[in-house]
């Protein structure tokens, strides 16, 4: 569904926060550094890494109409085809929920990073089911912190992408989809008034949710621990 640019940051705050985080992360990575995009999809974030050596991998099991021709490798994120410590940074953007073994995938990413290398990880918490049937998990801030530390990452910073009212806005706006087919189009003007208008206003109240336990997802940063080679457990 097309959204006027003026409203995009309001009702699609998660997507905009992700783009901001990737852009800022890329700006902090050295020129010519090797960056792994684990779960790159259509490599939509490649544009931010024009100064670096961007390597895109994905299992290519997402949306059927996606173009995976830009990938450097098609692979399971739980078995990356790269040597240890060969990357200087990595991103994993709303992909971990589509991996059957997320703990193993994070350990694999850590294995391929040099000690001290940064990771940008984004995971959903309250997000609609998508890319069926390959949608397996949602993550709390405590769960993703546990997974990161167990995988060999340190100093995780886990930031919620908005609170209750941004989440409410997203749900209200998504409700418009149910009025965009067949005879229901006749009710769309009324739905836009009852759902769309509150969806545009709700984010203005998001500061009331100080703890932000209601959130669409989390934007996380961490560094690969300065430790001996990480060995994968036997499967």
C-alpha positions in Angstrom: 0.0 0.0 0.0 1.4 3.4 -1.0 1.8 5.9 1.8 2.2 9.6 1.3 5.8 10.5 2.2 4.6 13.0 4.8 3.0 10.1 6.8 5.6 7.5 6.2 7.8 8.3 9.3 4.7 8.4 11.4 3.0 5.1 10.5 6.0 3.2 9.2 8.4 4.3 12.0 10.1 0.9 12.2 11.1 0.8 8.6 12.4 4.4 8.8 14.2 3.7 12.0 15.9 0.7 10.3 17.0 2.8 7.3 18.4 5.4 9.7 20.3 2.8 11.7 21.8 1.2 8.6 22.9 4.5 7.2 24.5 5.5 10.5 26.1 2.1 10.9 27.6 2.3 7.4 29.0 5.7 8.1 31.0 4.3 11.0 32.5 1.4 9.1 35.9 2.0 7.5 36.4 2.5 3.8 37.1 -0.8 1.9 36.0 -2.8 5.0 34.4 -6.2 4.2 30.7 -6.0 5.3 28.5 -9.1 5.4 24.7 -8.6 4.9 23.4 -11.8 6.3 19.9 -12.1 5.0 20.1 -9.4 2.4 17.0 -10.2 0.4 17.1 -7.9 -2.6 20.2 -6.1 -1.2 18.2 -3.0 -0.5 20.8 -1.7 1.9 23.8 -2.0 -0.5 23.5 1.7 -1.4 24.7 2.7 2.1 27.9 0.6 1.7 29.3 2.1 -1.5 32.6 2.8 0.3 33.0 -0.7 1.6 33.1 -4.2 0.1 29.5 -5.3 0.5 28.8 -9.1 0.5 25.2 -10.1 0.3 23.9 -13.5 1.2 20.4 -14.9 1.7 18.6 -18.2 1.6 16.3 -16.8 -1.2 13.2 -18.2 0.4 11.5 -14.9 1.0 8.8 -13.2 -1.1 8.3 -15.1 -4.4 8.5 -12.0 -6.5 11.8 -10.8 -5.1 14.9 -10.5 -7.3 17.8 -12.4 -5.7 20.2 -11.9 -8.7 22.3 -9.4 -6.8 23.3 -11.9 -4.1 26.9 -12.9 -3.8 25.8 -16.3 -2.3 22.6 -18.2 -1.7 23.0 -20.1 1.6 21.6 -21.1 4.9 22.6 -18.5 7.5 23.3 -21.3 9.9 26.1 -22.5 7.6 27.8 -19.5 6.0 30.3 -20.4 3.3 33.1 -18.1 4.6 36.3 -18.5 6.6 36.6 -17.4 10.2 37.3 -13.7 10.9 37.0 -12.6 7.2 34.6 -9.7 7.7 35.0 -6.4 9.4 31.3 -5.7 10.1 27.9 -7.4 9.6 24.3 -6.5 9.4 21.2 -8.8 9.9 18.0 -6.8 9.3 14.6 -8.4 10.2 15.9 -11.8 9.0 16.5 -13.7 12.2 12.8 -14.5 12.6 12.9 -16.4 9.3 15.8 -18.7 10.4 14.9 -22.0 11.9 18.0 -22.0 14.1 18.6 -18.3 15.1 21.1 -19.1 17.8 23.3 -21.1 15.3 22.9 -18.3 12.7 24.2 -15.7 15.2 27.1 -17.9 16.1 27.9 -18.3 12.4 27.9 -14.6 11.9 30.2 -14.1 14.9 32.5 -16.8 13.5 33.0 -14.9 10.3 33.7 -11.6 12.1 37.1 -10.5 13.3 37.4 -9.8 17.0 35.9 -6.4 17.9 33.9 -6.2 14.6 30.5 -4.5 14.9 27.1 -6.1 14.2 23.8 -4.3 13.5 20.9 -6.6 14.2 17.2 -5.7 13.8 14.5 -8.1 15.1 10.7 -7.9 15.3 8.7 -8.2 18.5 5.1 -7.4 17.6 5.0 -7.6 13.8 2.5 -9.2 11.5 3.2 -12.7 10.1 5.1 -12.2 6.8 6.9 -14.3 4.2 4.8 -17.3 5.0 5.6 -20.1 5.7 9.1 -19.1 6.7 8.3 -16.9 9.7 9.2 -18.7 12.9 10.1 -16.3 15.8 9.6 -13.0 17.6 12.1 -11.7 20.1 12.0 -9.8 23.4 14.9 -7.5 24.4 16.0 -10.1 26.9 15.8 -13.0 24.5 17.9 -11.2 21.8 20.4 -10.1 24.4 20.8 -13.7 25.6 21.2 -14.9 22.0 23.9 -12.3 21.2 26.0 -13.0 24.3 25.8 -16.7 23.8 26.8 -16.3 20.2 30.0 -14.5 21.2 29.0 -10.9 21.1 29.6 -8.3 23.8 28.4 -4.9 24.8 24.9 -5.3 23.2 22.8 -2.1 23.0 19.2 -3.0 22.4 16.9 -0.1 21.5 13.1 -0.4 21.0 11.8 1.1 17.8 9.0 3.1 19.2 6.5 2.3 21.9 2.8 1.6 22.4 1.3 4.4 20.4 3.6 3.8 17.3 2.6 0.2 17.5 -1.0 1.1 17.7 -0.6 3.4 14.8 0.8 0.6 12.7 -2.0 -1.8 13.6 -4.6 0.8 12.8 -3.0 1.6 9.5 -2.7 -2.1 8.6 -6.5 -2.4 9.2 -7.1 -0.4 6.1 -5.9 -3.4 4.1 -9.2 -5.2 4.9 -11.1 -2.5 2.9 -9.0 -2.6 -0.3 -10.7 -5.4 -2.2 -14.0 -6.0 -4.0 -17.1 -4.4 -2.5 -15.2 -3.3 0.6 -13.7 -0.4 -1.3 -17.1 1.3 -0.8 -16.3 1.4 2.9 -12.8 2.6 2.5 -13.5 6.3 3.0 -15.2 5.5 6.3 -12.4 3.2 7.3 -9.8 5.9 6.4 -11.6 8.2 8.8 -12.0 5.8 11.6 -8.6 4.0 11.3 -6.3 6.3 9.2 -6.8 9.5 11.1 -6.1 7.9 14.5 -3.1 6.1 13.0 -1.7 9.5 11.9 -2.3 11.1 15.4 -1.3 8.2 17.7 2.5 8.5 17.2 2.4 12.0 18.7 1.6 10.3 22.1 4.4 7.8 22.0 6.4 9.7 24.6 3.8 8.5 27.2 5.2 5.0 26.9 8.5 5.4 28.8 9.4 1.8 29.1 8.4 0.9 25.5 7.5 -2.7 26.4 5.0 -2.4 23.5 7.1 -2.1 20.4 7.3 -3.3 16.8 10.8 -4.4 17.2 14.4 -3.8 18.4 17.4 -2.3 16.8 20.6 -3.8 18.3 24.3 -3.2 18.1 27.0 -5.4 19.5 30.7 -6.3 18.9 32.2 -9.7 18.3 34.0 -10.6 21.5 37.8 -10.6 21.5 38.0 -14.3 22.1 39.6 -17.4 20.5 37.9 -18.9 17.4 34.3 -19.7 18.0 33.6 -23.3 17.3 30.2 -24.5 16.2 28.6 -27.2 18.4 28.0 -30.6 16.7 24.6 -30.9 15.0 
